[in-house]
Structures are given as C-alpha cells and as structure tokens.
Amino acid sequence: MGPIRQTYATAETFPPVARAYTQVSQVAKELGLLRRAPLFYALVGVGVALAFGACVAGFILLGDSWFQLLIAGALGIVFTQAAFLAHEAAHRQILATGPANDRLARVLASGAVGMSYAWWDAKHSRHHANPNRVNKDPDIEVDTISFLEEDAAKSRGLVRLITRKQGWLFFPLLTLEGLNLHYLSIKYLVTEPQVKGRWIELSLIAARLALVLVPVFLLLPLGMAFAFIGVQMAVFGVYMGASFAPNHKGMPIIDEHARLDFFSKQVRTSRNIRGGWWATWFMGGLNYQVEHHLFPSMARPHLSKARLIVKDACESTGIPYTETSLWRSYAIVIDYLNRVGLAARDPFDCPMVGEYRRV
C-alpha cells in the first residue's frame, strides 16, 4: 500500500453553483421552513427540566448507594440535551430576537451545562464560516487528536504515541472531553482580554458547579462522590463527541486558499445521519448537518423537510450529498483518524526495517 495522502478540495474540485443556494433558500422560505417553532422548543425544554428533576429525586431517594452512578450517567445525558438547546439558541432558532436568543444560550450553556457561551460562540462561528478549511476551522485544529496529516507528523512524546492509534483511542478519549470543555471555557473567560458577559458567565458557571458538587460531596462518601462526578463527566463527554464527530470528520478538507461557493462548500464538507425521529432526538438535530450548515437559524422540526429540497438541488447540480447510518459514520471517523495517524508513525516501526537500523 502506498503512502496515504491528505485529500484537499481545491477550487477546481468545487464547481461554482451560486444559484443553487438562492433557489433552495427561496423554496424553504415559501414553505415556511424558516419560521420559529416555539411550541416544539417549549416541550423540549419542559422535557429536559422534568428529566433533571427526576435525576434530583432519584439522587435523594437512593442515598448512599452505588446505584447513584446510574443517576450520574442520566445527568450526563440531560446536560448534553441542554447543550443541544444552547446550541440552537445560539443559532437564533428558538426565540424571536437575537438578543433574547443570546441570553437564553448564555443561561443554558453557562448555567445549566457549565460551558462558556462566549468561548463556544467564537469557536463555532468560525467553524460554520469555513467548515473543514485548513487554518480557518478551529474544529480541525490539533487538540490531542490530529485531524490533518501535517499535524500528526509534528506530534511528539506521549501525544505522538496517542496519535499513532488515535482512531481506536478516539471514543475512550472522549471520556475526558467533558473535563476538557469545562477547562477550555474557564481558560477562555479568564485569559481573553475582551469577553462579552465575562463575569456573568463566570458567576453562572461557579453557581452551577456549586449546585452540582456540594450535594454530591455532602451526601455521598468521598470515593462514591468522585465516581459520581467521573461518570457524569464521562457520559457527557462521550455523548457530546458522539453527536458532533460524525458531522464533518472524514469529509473533504478544503485548502486554505481555495475560493468556493457557499452551497457546495457547506454540502460537501457535511455528513447527514439517517434514522429519522430517533436520530434527531439523540443528536439534537445535528443528524441534519447539511441543512443545518445551509440554514443555521432553521428550527429543528423543519430540517427534515429542508433535506428533501437540498437533496433535489444536489441531484440537479451534481454535488454529492452524503448521508449514512450512525454506526457507519463512527466507522468512517475511526478509519479516517487512523489513516491520519499514520503520519505520526516512526518509519522504523517495521521490524524488518528496525533490524537494518540497528546494523
């Protein structure tokens, strides 16, 4: 097998189809797919609040029991569902005005999930503008995991050892992603020179940490309390990573200098997940990643209808529309990360070559 090369999309790879997005947008607007869905989000919000209340009740009733780890896992799921709502509020999908959505997103992200809304918004906005574009998309920048071969080749020490098997290690490493998200959020709020709502977010995060940690360490034995927090954070990290990773990993990487039209750039770098309503619930609407990138402010209930319009446009313009199952997407992500990780391998890893090296 020859050397594996990173595939970059160039301007020639993406033909100009500027009219496609205009036409798709017009159809979506005429069908009312750009309108808000307040009743839907009210029901989802109530559902998340009731689930959290059930976790609190279960925590109190179970008392000093290792069954508390089930409550911890459930809380990890509840916090991820709250993160989905924060994501949608940040994209102006829930309330009528931008400022109202910003306030809701900040309360949900910082007060419920424990993440900085300002940090996430700055990072995620750059991602939406340039998905999978080298030196533009922060989601493909190296952070233990390398998403580009050149980054994998530069890895050293322990990171290099991880990178060599990063595909197989991806999901185990996600157990630490919750902790990483909290750390990056606080680091951003403390170190960035100008952050809107810095003290509001720090206060919300501190209050949230107190509400979570104090009861756990007050009512449970020390070892059980640490296990509770560990399980909650691990489930949260894996669930978040499992929901966001299938969206773009393993899709074409865009060259930094390529000039691309909006429609083909967003469609070709995104992957949808089949599954209907259950996938929409599980992934908070991120299963319709293509449509979400084309219409970031589109409410979750309308994405499935927009999918039909976008697919028709892709068929007429010859732009590949990628859609696969959830499990197949995970296999693609693991395989892609393993192929990228080859760049971190020592050329003398081969036993036969190693023999010559020692001569």
C-alpha positions as CSV (number, residue, x, y, z in Angstrom):
1,M,0.0,0.0,0.0
2,G,1.4,3.4,-1.0
3,P,1.6,6.4,1.4
4,I,-1.8,7.9,2.4
5,R,-2.1,11.5,1.5
6,Q,-4.4,14.1,2.9
7,T,-7.2,14.9,0.4
8,Y,-7.7,18.6,-0.1
9,A,-10.5,20.2,-2.0
10,T,-9.5,23.0,-4.4
11,A,-11.4,25.5,-6.4
12,E,-11.4,23.0,-9.4
13,T,-12.9,20.3,-7.2
14,F,-15.9,22.5,-6.2
15,P,-17.7,23.9,-9.4
16,P,-19.5,27.2,-8.9
17,V,-23.2,26.7,-8.2
18,A,-24.0,30.0,-6.6
19,R,-27.6,30.0,-7.9
20,A,-28.4,26.7,-6.1
21,Y,-28.4,28.2,-2.7
22,T,-30.5,31.1,-3.8
23,Q,-33.1,28.8,-5.2
24,V,-33.1,26.4,-2.2
25,S,-33.4,29.4,0.2
26,Q,-36.4,30.7,-1.8
27,V,-38.2,27.4,-1.7
28,A,-37.5,27.0,2.1
29,K,-38.9,30.4,2.7
30,E,-42.0,29.8,0.7
31,L,-42.7,26.6,2.6
32,G,-42.3,28.4,5.9
33,L,-39.3,26.4,7.0
34,L,-37.5,29.5,8.3
35,R,-40.2,30.3,10.9
36,R,-39.6,29.6,14.6
37,A,-41.1,26.6,16.4
38,P,-41.8,27.9,19.9
39,L,-44.2,25.1,20.9
40,F,-41.7,22.5,20.0
41,Y,-38.9,24.1,22.0
42,A,-41.2,24.7,24.9
43,L,-42.0,21.0,25.0
44,V,-38.3,20.0,24.7
45,G,-37.4,22.5,27.5
46,V,-40.1,21.1,29.8
47,G,-38.9,17.6,29.0
48,V,-35.3,18.4,29.8
49,A,-36.4,20.2,33.1
50,L,-38.5,17.2,34.1
51,A,-35.6,14.8,33.3
52,F,-33.3,16.9,35.5
53,G,-35.9,16.9,38.3
54,A,-36.2,13.1,38.1
55,C,-32.5,12.8,38.4
56,V,-32.5,15.0,41.5
57,A,-35.4,13.0,43.0
58,G,-33.6,9.8,42.3
59,F,-30.4,11.1,43.8
60,I,-32.2,12.0,47.1
61,L,-34.1,8.7,47.2
62,L,-31.1,6.4,46.5
63,G,-28.9,7.9,49.2
64,D,-25.6,6.1,49.9
65,S,-25.8,3.6,47.1
66,W,-23.6,2.7,44.1
67,F,-26.8,2.8,42.0
68,Q,-26.1,6.6,42.2
69,L,-23.8,6.0,39.2
70,L,-26.9,5.4,37.1
71,I,-28.1,8.9,38.2
72,A,-24.7,10.3,37.2
73,G,-25.0,8.8,33.7
74,A,-28.5,10.1,33.4
75,L,-27.3,13.6,34.3
76,G,-24.6,13.4,31.6
77,I,-27.4,12.8,29.1
78,V,-29.6,15.6,30.5
79,F,-26.7,18.1,30.4
80,T,-26.0,17.1,26.7
81,Q,-29.6,17.7,25.8
82,A,-29.4,21.1,27.5
83,A,-26.2,21.7,25.4
84,F,-28.2,21.0,22.2
85,L,-30.8,23.6,23.2
86,A,-28.0,26.1,24.0
87,H,-26.6,25.4,20.5
88,E,-29.9,26.1,18.9
89,A,-30.5,29.3,20.9
90,A,-27.1,30.5,19.8
91,H,-28.1,30.0,16.2
92,R,-31.3,32.1,16.8
93,Q,-33.6,29.1,16.3
94,I,-35.7,29.3,19.5
95,L,-36.8,32.9,20.4
96,A,-37.9,35.7,18.1
97,T,-35.0,38.1,18.6
98,G,-31.2,37.8,18.5
99,P,-30.6,39.3,22.0
100,A,-33.2,37.1,23.6
101,N,-31.6,34.0,22.0
102,D,-28.2,35.2,23.2
103,R,-29.4,35.5,26.8
104,L,-31.1,32.1,26.7
105,A,-28.0,30.5,25.1
106,R,-25.8,32.0,27.8
107,V,-28.0,30.8,30.7
108,L,-28.3,27.3,29.2
109,A,-24.6,27.0,28.3
110,S,-23.0,28.5,31.4
111,G,-25.7,28.0,34.0
112,A,-27.0,24.5,33.0
113,V,-24.1,22.9,31.1
114,G,-21.2,24.7,32.7
115,M,-19.6,25.8,29.5
116,S,-18.7,29.3,28.4
117,Y,-21.2,30.6,25.8
118,A,-18.7,33.3,24.6
119,W,-16.0,30.7,24.1
120,W,-18.2,28.4,22.2
121,D,-19.8,31.1,20.1
122,A,-16.5,32.5,18.9
123,K,-15.2,29.0,18.0
124,H,-18.4,27.7,16.5
125,S,-19.0,30.8,14.3
126,R,-15.5,30.3,12.7
127,H,-16.4,26.7,12.1
128,H,-19.7,27.5,10.3
129,A,-17.9,30.1,8.1
130,N,-15.2,27.7,7.0
131,P,-16.0,24.0,7.8
132,N,-13.0,21.7,7.3
133,R,-10.9,24.6,5.8
134,V,-7.2,24.4,6.8
135,N,-6.2,27.2,9.2
136,K,-9.7,28.5,9.3
137,D,-11.8,25.9,11.0
138,P,-10.9,25.5,14.7
139,D,-12.6,22.1,14.8
140,I,-9.8,20.5,12.8
141,E,-7.0,22.2,14.8
142,V,-4.9,19.7,16.8
143,D,-6.1,19.1,20.4
144,T,-4.5,15.7,21.4
145,I,-6.3,14.3,18.3
146,S,-4.8,15.3,14.9
147,F,-7.2,15.8,12.1
148,L,-4.6,16.7,9.4
149,E,-1.6,14.6,8.4
150,E,0.8,17.5,8.8
151,D,-0.3,18.0,12.4
152,A,0.1,14.3,13.1
153,A,3.6,14.3,11.7
154,K,4.6,17.1,14.1
155,S,3.3,15.3,17.2
156,R,5.9,14.4,19.8
157,G,6.2,12.4,23.0
158,L,3.0,11.0,24.6
159,V,0.9,12.8,22.0
160,R,2.7,11.1,19.2
161,L,2.0,7.7,20.8
162,I,-1.7,8.6,21.1
163,T,-1.8,9.9,17.6
164,R,-0.5,6.7,16.1
165,K,-3.6,4.9,17.3
166,Q,-5.9,7.9,17.6
167,G,-8.8,6.3,15.7
168,W,-9.1,3.4,18.1
169,L,-8.5,5.8,21.1
170,F,-11.0,8.4,19.9
171,F,-14.0,7.2,21.9
172,P,-12.0,6.3,25.1
173,L,-10.5,9.8,24.9
174,L,-14.0,11.3,24.7
175,T,-14.5,10.3,28.3
176,L,-12.2,13.2,29.2
177,E,-13.8,15.6,26.7
178,G,-16.3,16.9,29.3
179,L,-13.5,17.9,31.6
180,N,-11.7,19.5,28.6
181,L,-14.7,21.6,27.6
182,H,-15.0,23.0,31.1
183,Y,-11.3,23.7,31.3
184,L,-11.2,25.5,27.9
185,S,-14.3,27.5,28.8
186,I,-12.8,28.8,32.1
187,K,-9.4,29.4,30.5
188,Y,-11.1,31.5,27.8
189,L,-13.1,33.6,30.3
190,V,-10.0,34.2,32.4
191,T,-7.3,34.9,29.8
192,E,-9.1,36.5,26.8
193,P,-8.7,40.3,27.0
194,Q,-12.2,41.2,25.9
195,V,-15.1,38.9,26.5
196,K,-18.7,40.0,26.5
197,G,-20.5,38.9,29.6
198,R,-17.3,37.5,31.2
199,W,-18.5,38.0,34.8
200,I,-22.0,36.8,34.2
201,E,-20.7,33.6,32.7
202,L,-18.1,33.0,35.4
203,S,-20.8,33.6,38.0
204,L,-23.2,31.2,36.3
205,I,-20.5,28.5,36.0
206,A,-19.5,28.9,39.6
207,A,-23.1,28.7,40.8
208,R,-23.7,25.6,38.6
209,L,-20.5,23.9,39.9
210,A,-21.6,24.6,43.5
211,L,-25.1,23.2,42.9
212,V,-23.7,20.0,41.4
213,L,-20.6,19.4,43.5
214,V,-21.8,20.4,47.0
215,P,-24.8,18.0,47.3
216,V,-22.7,15.2,45.8
217,F,-19.8,15.5,48.2
218,L,-22.0,16.4,51.1
219,L,-24.4,13.4,50.8
220,L,-22.2,10.7,49.4
221,P,-19.0,9.0,50.7
222,L,-15.8,10.6,49.2
223,G,-15.0,7.7,46.9
224,M,-18.6,7.4,45.6
225,A,-18.7,11.2,45.1
226,F,-15.7,11.2,42.9
227,A,-17.0,8.2,41.0
228,F,-20.3,10.0,40.5
229,I,-18.7,13.1,39.1
230,G,-16.4,11.0,36.9
231,V,-19.3,9.0,35.4
232,Q,-21.3,12.1,34.8
233,M,-18.4,13.9,33.1
234,A,-17.5,10.8,31.1
235,V,-21.1,10.3,29.8
236,F,-21.4,14.0,28.9
237,G,-18.1,13.9,27.0
238,V,-18.8,10.8,25.1
239,Y,-22.3,11.9,24.2
240,M,-21.2,15.3,23.0
241,G,-18.4,13.8,21.0
242,A,-20.6,11.1,19.6
243,S,-23.1,13.7,18.4
244,F,-20.6,16.2,16.8
245,A,-17.9,13.9,15.4
246,P,-20.0,12.3,12.6
247,N,-20.8,15.7,11.1
248,H,-17.6,16.5,9.3
249,K,-14.8,14.1,10.3
250,G,-13.7,12.1,7.2
251,M,-15.3,14.6,4.8
252,P,-13.1,16.6,2.3
253,I,-10.6,19.0,3.7
254,I,-10.6,22.4,2.0
255,D,-7.3,24.1,1.0
256,E,-6.7,27.3,2.8
257,H,-6.6,29.4,-0.4
258,A,-9.5,27.7,-2.3
259,R,-12.2,30.0,-3.5
260,L,-15.5,28.2,-3.1
261,D,-19.2,29.0,-3.3
262,F,-21.3,28.7,-0.2
263,F,-23.6,25.9,-1.2
264,S,-21.0,23.4,-2.4
265,K,-18.6,24.2,0.5
266,Q,-21.2,23.6,3.1
267,V,-22.8,20.5,1.5
268,R,-19.5,18.7,0.5
269,T,-17.9,19.1,3.9
270,S,-21.0,17.9,5.9
271,R,-22.5,14.5,6.5
272,N,-26.1,13.6,7.5
273,I,-27.1,10.7,9.7
274,R,-30.1,8.5,8.7
275,G,-32.6,7.5,11.4
276,G,-35.5,9.9,11.4
277,W,-37.0,11.0,14.7
278,W,-34.8,8.9,17.0
279,A,-31.6,10.3,15.4
280,T,-33.0,13.8,15.6
281,W,-33.7,13.3,19.3
282,F,-30.3,11.6,20.0
283,M,-28.3,14.2,18.1
284,G,-30.4,17.3,18.9
285,G,-31.0,17.9,15.1
286,L,-27.3,17.6,14.2
287,N,-28.2,14.5,12.2
288,Y,-29.3,17.0,9.5
289,Q,-25.9,18.6,9.4
290,V,-26.0,19.6,5.7
291,E,-29.2,21.5,6.2
292,H,-28.0,23.0,9.5
293,H,-25.0,24.4,7.8
294,L,-27.0,25.8,4.9
295,F,-29.7,27.3,7.3
296,P,-28.1,27.7,10.7
297,S,-31.2,29.5,12.1
298,M,-33.6,26.9,10.9
299,A,-35.5,25.3,13.8
300,R,-35.0,21.6,14.4
301,P,-38.5,20.4,13.4
302,H,-38.1,21.9,9.8
303,L,-34.7,20.3,9.0
304,S,-36.2,17.0,7.7
305,K,-38.4,18.9,5.1
306,A,-35.4,21.1,4.1
307,R,-33.5,17.8,3.5
308,L,-35.8,16.9,0.6
309,I,-35.2,20.3,-1.1
310,V,-31.5,20.2,-0.6
311,K,-31.2,16.7,-2.0
312,D,-33.1,17.7,-5.1
313,A,-30.8,20.6,-5.6
314,C,-27.7,18.4,-5.2
315,E,-29.0,15.9,-7.7
316,S,-29.7,18.7,-10.3
317,T,-26.3,20.3,-9.8
318,G,-24.2,17.1,-9.4
319,I,-23.0,17.9,-5.9
320,P,-22.5,14.8,-3.7
321,Y,-25.0,14.7,-0.8
322,T,-23.5,12.5,1.9
323,E,-25.8,10.5,4.2
324,T,-25.1,7.4,6.2
325,S,-26.1,5.4,9.3
326,L,-24.8,6.5,12.7
327,W,-22.7,3.3,13.2
328,R,-21.2,3.6,9.7
329,S,-20.3,7.3,10.4
330,Y,-18.4,6.2,13.5
331,A,-16.5,3.6,11.5
332,I,-15.6,6.3,8.9
333,V,-14.4,8.6,11.7
334,I,-12.2,5.9,13.3
335,D,-10.8,4.8,9.9
336,Y,-10.1,8.5,9.0
337,L,-8.3,9.2,12.2
338,N,-6.3,6.1,12.0
339,R,-5.2,7.0,8.4
340,V,-4.2,10.5,9.6
341,G,-2.4,8.9,12.5
342,L,-0.1,7.0,10.1
343,A,1.8,10.3,9.6
344,A,2.9,10.1,13.3
345,R,4.4,6.7,12.9
346,D,8.2,6.2,13.1
347,P,9.4,4.9,9.7
348,F,11.5,2.3,11.6
349,D,8.4,0.8,13.3
350,C,8.6,-2.1,10.8
351,P,10.5,-4.9,12.5
352,M,12.5,-5.7,9.3
353,V,13.5,-2.1,8.8
354,G,14.3,-2.0,12.5
355,E,16.9,-4.7,12.0
356,Y,18.7,-2.7,9.4
357,R,18.5,0.3,11.6
358,R,20.5,-1.5,14.3
359,V,23.2,-2.6,11.9
